[in-house]
Amino acid sequence: MIYEEFKAEVRSASQRGEPSIGLLAIPDLRRTLGARISRADFDAFVMHLHGDGLVHLMSHVDPDSLSRETISDCLADETGLLLYWLRWL
């Protein structure tokens, strides 16, 4: 998967469900895309979307309630903050 395809997938996923909220759980998105994209590319593409100003990344309100598997599917920013939510802007 190339960046433009990833961007289209994320935008489409953000419009499903409740468009006024537009929140996507990063672990769910990672699992949905599965083998179509490597873990490294997924992480880089999400950060690229953020750098391009297309998405806002947010932490979980209660990260201690998340399973280890879910935590491992989140992202961490350069400060080590666990990023759980993605919102298309």
C-alpha positions, 0 to 999 in steps of 0.5 A: 500500500502506498501513502495515497491509498492509505490516506484514502482508506483512513479518510473513508474509515473516518466517514463511516459510523458517526461522521460528526465525531470522526474518531478512529481507534488506531488499533482498530484501524491497524487491525482492519488494514491487516496484512495490506500494510506493514507495521512500519509503513502504517506508523510512518503513514499515520505520522505523515497524515499528522504532519500534513495536517490531515489528522489529529492524534489523541491519547486514550483517557484511561490507557491503564484500562487497555489490554497489552495487545491494544497498547502494542497496536497504538502509536507513540509520539516522539515524547513517548505519549501513547496515541490511541485516537485519530480524527480526520480534520 
